[in-house]
Amino acid sequence: MTLAISAVGALLAAPLRSAEVWSGLTPGVCAEYCEASTRCGPLSSRAAIQQPLNAWSNLSYLFVGALALRRPLRPSAALFSASCAVLGVGSFLFHAAVTTEFQWLDMVGTYAVLVAVLARGVVVAFGVAERVAMGVALAADLLFSIFKWQVDAFIALPALIVAVSVPMASLVRAGRRAVSTALLPLLLMGVAFALRQLDVAHIGCFPDSRLFQGHALWHILTAASLGAAYFCFEGASTGEAA
């Protein structure tokens, strides 16, 4: 599924000659991340996908979301898959276009996927009904989408991560998951955050590299973290070994 989507994306992007295709949108901060930070001239001088590695690395979110599409497909699992898709597409478009409109979609997807993991966690760990968890999760997604620009991400994201750790800790205390299984998502997220901050500070920065970009690694490692967190709960619900 991920390969098919990437192939379609490549075909759609191939005819785009320059970043002028995004000229009708509000420009973002071109040099915020390391990749292509030295190529911030007129839109006509930039590639249509301005930060290619940062953009295509978002396929990792689609891959992790697709892994949750198991039968029977529970509502909270479907929410996780859909949220991963929103994040993957939103972040891809943001790094391709570097506009505030797609930055909004990127962050809305980021909040949504953490909310979806939390929803799955409370269903599995605390026995909350799927319909209740879904209703609260969708309401939270709506509020984050409306008030995205008023929400401080450096407060909201850590708060959501702490919230996700609560049902994880409950599973560990109940002996339903191993400590290492619960700690893995946090470890991956910590490493990812360090790489992201180094990239924003342009430390170890190689703007033209097609092999190493700290923010692309942030995408890959956070996708792995989200997947590890989700399947920590999924494994507990199916009785799989930790």
FISE-503618 format. One record per atom (N, C-alpha, C): x, y, z. Coordinates in pm, whole numbers, plus 32768, in hexadecimal, padded with zeros to 4 digits. Layout:
<recs>
XYZ ...
</recs>
This chain:
<recs>
80537F888000 800080008000 8057807E8000 80BF807D8053 811780F1805B 816081077FD7 8190809B7F9B 81D680A77F1B 817880DA7EAE 80FD80AA7EAE 809C80D77E4A 8080816C7E59 806E81987ED5 805282267EED 80CA827C7EC5 8143824C7EE4 81BB82997EBF 81C882A27E27 81A582377DE1 81AD82397D4F 8149829D7D15 80D0829F7D4A 806C82FF7D1D 809A838E7D3A 80D183A17DB2 810384267DD6 817284557D7A 81CB83FA7D56 8239841E7CFC 820484447C71 81A083FB7C42 8165841A7BC0 812184A37BC0 80DD84C17C2E 809885427C38 80FC85B67C43 816D859C7C85 81CF86067C9A 8228861D7C1F 823685B87BCB 829385C17B5A 827B86397AFF 8200865D7ADD 81EB86CD7A80 820187577ABF 820D875E7B43 821987DF7B87 82A688157B74 82B288897B33 833588BD7B0A 837989117B76 832C89587BC5 836A89AE7C2A 830889C47C9C 83398A047D06 82E68A1F7D7C 827C8A8A7D60 827A8AC27CE8 82128B237CC5 81878AE47CCB 81838A5F7CC7 81028A1A7CD0 80BE8A377D55 810C8A607DBA 80D58A7E7E3E 80C18B157E53 80CD8B647DEB 80CE8BF67DFA 804B8C2F7E30 7FDE8BE77E25 7F5F8C177E57 7F4D8C057EEC 7FAE8BC57F2E 7FA78BAB7FBE 80048C09800B 7FF78C08808F 80468C6280E3 80D18C2780FD 813C8C6D80D7 81C38C3580EA 81E38C1D817D 82268BAC8198 82588B90821D 82E98BBC8229 832B8B8E8293 83B78BB282AA 840E8B4E825D 84468B7A81F0 84908B218196 85078ADF81D9 85518B2B822B 85CD8AF88266 85B98AC282F3 853C8AA18318 85238A7083A0 856E89ED83B9 856F89968356 85B589168362 86318916830A 868A88BA8323 870B88B982DF 86FD88A58248 86AE88438221 86A9881F8193 867D8896813D 86CA88B080D6 86AE891A8074 86AE89A580B1 86E789B58129 86E88A39816A 873F8A9D8120 87938A6E80C5 87E58AC88075 87A48AE77FEE 872D8AB17FD8 86E78AC57F59 86608B077F71 86658B807FA8 85EA8BC67FCE 85D28C427F79 85F78C387EFB 85E18CA87EA0 85508CAE7E71 85358CF27E02 84AD8CFA7DCC 84738C6E7DB2 83EF8C627DB9 83B08BDF7DA6 83D68BA07D20 83EB8BF27CBC 840E8BBE7C38 84968B797C37 84EA8B997C9C 85708B5E7CA3 85748AE17CF9 85068AC17D3C 85028A4D7D95 84BB89D97D52 84DF89607D7C 849A88E97D4B 840D88E67D83 83B388A27D3D 832888997D6A 832188547DF3 837087EA7E04 837C87AB7E88 83FC87E47EC4 83ED884A7F16 845F88997F41 84BD884D7F9E 848787F97FF5 84D787AB8053 84BB87158039 84FA86D97FD5 84D486537FAA 84E185E68015 855385E3805C 8563857A80C1 8502858F8135 84F1860C815D 848F862981C6 84018606819B 83E68615811A 835F85F880E7 8346856280DA 839D851C8092 8385848E8077 8393843580F2 83DD84638158 83EA841381D2 83648404821B 8301845581F6 827D844A8233 823283CC8209 8266838581A6 822B83048183 823082A381F9 828D82BB8257 8296826382CC 82168267831E 81D182D98323 815382E2836C 80E7828F8326 80E5829682A1 808382468257 809B81B1826C 811A81898270 813D80FD8285 810C80CD830D 8129811A8376 810080F483FD 806780F08408 8024815283CA 7F92815183CD 7F5880D98385 7F9680B28317 7F64803E82CC 7F707FBD831C 7FD77FB58372 7FEA7F3C83C2 7F777F248423 7F2F7F8F8446 7EBF7F8284A4 7E3F7F508461 7E407F4783DC 7DC77F1E8394 7DB87E868398 7D977E52840D 7D857DC38420 7CF17DA58433 7CCC7D28841A 7C417CFE8431 7C357CB284B4 7BCA7CCA8501 7B627D2E84E6 7B977DBB84FF 7B707E1984AC 7BA17EA184B7 7B4E7EEC851E 7B897F038591 7B447F4A85FC 7B417FDF85DD 7ADC8027860F 7AD480B885F3 7B508104861D 7B8880E48693 7BFE812D86C0 7C79810D866C 7C7E80948633 7CEB807285D7 7CDC80BE8554 7C6180C98523 7C47811584A9 7C6B81A884BD 7C4E81DD8535 7C7182688552 7D08827B854F 7D53821C8585 7DE582268582 7E17822684F1 7DE381CC849F 7E0E81C58414 7DEE824783CA 7D74827A83DE 7D4C82F6839A 7DA1836C83C9 7DBF8370844B 7E1083DE8481 7E9E83D8844A 7ED58361843E 7F5A83528401 7F5A83848372 7EED83698329 7EE38397829F 7EDD842F8298 7E90846C82F2 7E8784FF82F5 7F10853B8313 7F5585028376 7FDA85348399 803C85228325 803D84AC82E9 80998491827B 808484EF8206 8007850181DE 7FE88559816D 800185EB8192 7FD686128209 7FE6869D8233 807786C5823F 80C9866F827B 8156868F828C 819F868B8206 8178862E81AE 81B4862A8128 819B86AE80E0 811E86DA80E1 80FC8756809B 814087CF80DA 814C87CE815E 818E883E81A0 821F884A8175 826887DB8174 82F587E18150 830A87F080B9 82A587CC806B 82AD87E47FDC 829288777FBD 822988AE7FFA 81FD89357FD8 823689A18034 8252897D80B2 827F89DD8119 821C8A528121 81A18A338143 81388A998152 80F38A8781D9 80B78AF2820A 80778AEA828D 7FF88A958289 7FB48A918215 7F3B8A3E820B 7F5C89AB8221 7FC7897C81E2 7FEC88F081F3 803388D88278 8070894082B1 80A689328338 80348918839B 7FC4895B8386 7F4C894283D8 7F2388B083CE 7F1C887B8354 7EF387F18341 7F588791837F 7FD787B08374 8042876083AF 802D87538447 801787C48489 800987C2851B 7F8487858546 7F1B879C84FB 7E9B875D851A 7EA986C48514 7EF2869384B0 7F0C860484A7 7F6085D18519 7FC186218545 801785FB85B6 7FC485E88635 7F6D86498651 7F16863C86C6 7EB885C486B6 7E8185B6863D 7E1D854D8626 7E5684C1863D 7ED184AA8611 7F078423861D 7F26840186AF 7F51846686FE 7F66844E878D 7EE2843887D5 7E7D848387AE 7DF7846F87E8 7DC483E387C6 7DDE83B4874C 7DB0832F8723 7DF682C18773 7E7982D0878B 7EC1826F87DC 7E88826D886A 7E6E82E4889F 7E3482EE8926 7DAA82AC892B 7D5982C188C4 7CD5828488C0 7CDE81EC88C2 7D3C81B78872 7D4E81258872 7D7E80F588FB 7DD48145893A 7E09812089BC 7DA081178A28 7D4581798A2D 7CE081768A98 7C7B81068A7F 7C6480E38A01 7C0B807289E4 7C477FF18A17 7CC87FDC89FB 7D0A7F5E8A1F 7D2A7F578AB4 7D637FC28AEA 7D937FBE8B74 7D247FCE8BDB 7CC180228BBC 7C5B80438C1F 7BD080128BFB 7BC27FD18B88 7B417F9B8B61 7ADA80028B3B 7B05807A8B14 7AA880E18AE6 7A6780B38A64 79E680C98A57 799F80A089DE 79D880E88963 79DE809D88F4 7A1480D78879 79CA81568851 79458155885B 78F881CA882F 791582458885 792E822E8906 794F829E895E 79D982D5893C 7A3B827B892E 7AC382A5890D 7AC682ED8887 7A7A82BA8825 7A7682F987A1 7A38838387A7 79CB838F87F3 7987841087FD 79E1847A883A 7A27845788A7 7A8184B588E8 7AF684D7888B 7B2C84718848 7B9F848687EE 7B7A84E3877B 7B0784CC873E 7ADE852186CD 7AC285B086FB 7A8B85BE8773 7A75864587A9 7AFA868B87C0 7B5C864187F5 7BE1867B880A 7C2186A28785 7C12864D8720 7C48866D869C 7C0A86ED8664 7B8786FB8677 7B4387738646 7B7787F0868C 7B8887E7870F 7BBA885B875A 7C48887F8732 7C9E881A8720 7D27883586F6 7D2A8875866A 7CD088498613 7CCE8881858B 7C9F8912858C 7C40893185E5 7C0B89BA85EC 7C6F8A19862E 7CAD89EA8699 7D028A4186EA 7D978A2486D8 7DBB89E98666 7E4789C48650 7EA68A388668 7E868AAE8635 7EE28B1F863E 7EE58B5C86CA 7E848B39871E 7E848B6987A7 7EC38B068809 7EDC8A8C87DA 7F128A22882F 7FAB8A278829 7FEB8A24889D 807D8A1E88A4 80A8898D8896 80E8896D8826 810E88E2880B 816F88AC8873 81C2890388AC 822488D5890E 81E488B78996 816488D489A2 811888AB8A18 80BB883789F4 807388468984 800F87E2895E 804C875A893D 80BA875988F1 80F586D988C9 812C868A8941 817C86C8899A 81A8867D8A10 8133864E8A66 80CA86A18A70 8054867A8AC0 801285FD8A85 800785F88A01 7FCB858289C0 8023850789D2 80A7851A89CA 810284A889DD 80F884728A6B 80F184CC8ACC 80E084A18B57 805B84578B67 7FF2848B8B27 7F6F844B8B2F 7F7483BE8AF5 7FBA83AC8A86 7FC783268A49 801282C78AA5 807182FC8AF2 80C182A78B4B 806F82708BC0 7FFD82B08BE0 7FAC82838C52 7F7081F98C3A 7F2881E08BCB 7EF881588BB3 7F6980F38B9E 7FDA81208B69 804E80C68B5C 807C80998BE5 808A80F98C41 80B580D78CC9 805280798D0C 7FD2808D8CF1 7F6B80358D2A 7F7C7FA58CF9 7F9B7F958C78 7FAF7F0F8C41 802B7ECD8C7E 80947F1D8C94 810D7EE68CD1 80F17EB98D60 80AB7F0C8DAC 808B7EE98E37 80347E6B8E3F 7FDE7E5B8DDC 7F867DE78DDA 7FCC7D6A8DA4 80497D788D7A 80937D078D44 806A7CDF8CB8 80257D3A8C72 7FF67D1B8BEA 805B7D428B7F 80BA7D978BA1 81257DBC8B46 81A67DCB8B95 82177DB28B50 829A7DBF8B91 82C27E528B99 83167E738BF9 83457EFD8C0A 838A7F2D8B8A 83DB7ED78B4E 84247EFF8AD5 83C57F228A63 83547EDD8A5B 82F37EF989F1 82B77F838A02 82A37FAC8A7F 826A80308A9A 82D2809F8A8C 834F80808AAA 83B880E68AA4 83E881008A15 83DC809E89BD 840F80AD8934 83D6812888ED 8351813F88F0 831D81B788AB 8358823988E3 836B82408966 83A282B989A3 843382CD897A 848082618975 850B826A894B 8516829B88BB 84C682618862 84C7828A87D6 849F831D87C8 843B83468815 840E83D1880E 847B842F8841 84C2840888A9 852C845C88DF 859C8471887C 85C78406883A 8631841187D5 860184668760 858584508737 854C849E86C8 8548853286E8 852085558761 851785E18788 85A186238787 860585D987B7 868D861087B8 86BB862E8729 86A185D386CD 86C785E88641 867C865E8604 85FC866A8628 85AD86DB85F3 85E687608622 8607876986A1 863987E786D6 86C2880A869D 871787A68688 879887BF8649 878587F185BA 872087B88575 870487E284EC 86D5887384E9 867988968544 864789208549 86B789828569 8715895885BF 878889AD85E3 87F589AB8578 87E1895A850E 8841894B84A0 88C8891A84D4 88C488BF8534 893D887D8567 894887F58522 89BC87D884E8 89C8875F8496 89718769841B 896C87E183E3 890F88018376 895487F482EE 891487A88294 89468796820B 88D187B281AD 88BC88318188 884288598140 8827880D80C0 889187E3807A 887E87A37FF8 8888870B7FFC 889986D18073 88AA8640807D 882885F8805B 8834858F800A 87C2853A7FEA 87C284BA803D 882184B1809B 882C843A80EF 881184558182 883384CC81B2 882284EB8240 87E085718254 876E85708296 872B85E982C4 86EF85C9834C 8712861983B0 86E385FF8437 864C85FE8442 860A865583F7 8578865A8401 853785E083BF 857585AD8356 854285328318 854C84BE837B 85BA84B983C6 85C88451842C 85618463849B 853E84E084B9 84D384FC8518 845184B984E9 843284C68468 83B984878433 83BE83EF8444 842E83B4841E 843983228422 843382ED84B1 847B832F850B 847F82FF8596 83FD831A85DF 83BA838B85C3 833983A18603 82D0834185CD 82D9831E854E 827E82B98519 82958233855F 831482118574 8334819685BC 8301819C864C 830F8211868A 82DF82238713 82488213871B 8201825286BF 816F824686BC 814481B586A5 818A81738649 816A80E78630 8184808F86A9 81F580A886EE 821680598765 81AF807087D3 818180ED87E2 811C810C8847 809780CA8824 806E80D787A5 7FEF809C877D 7FEF8005878F 805A7FC38765 805D7F31876B 807B7EFE87F8 80AA7F56884F 80B07F3488DD 80227F1A890F 7FC67F7088E8 7F3A7F5F890F 7EF97EED88C0 7F157EE8883F 7ED67E8287EB 7EFE7DF68818 7F7F7DE68839 7FAE7D638869 7F6C7D3B88EB 7F557D9C8944 7F137D7F89C3 7E827D5689AD 7E427D8E8946 7DB57D6E892D 7DA37CE588EE 7E0C7CB888A5 7E027C358862 7E477BC688AE 7E8B7BEB891B 7ED07B86896A 7F557B5C8932 7F8F7BAD88D5 80127B8C889D 807C7B9D8909 80EA7B5388F9 81587B5B8959 819A7BE3894E 81C87C1789C2 820B7C9889C2 82957C8B8985 
</recs>
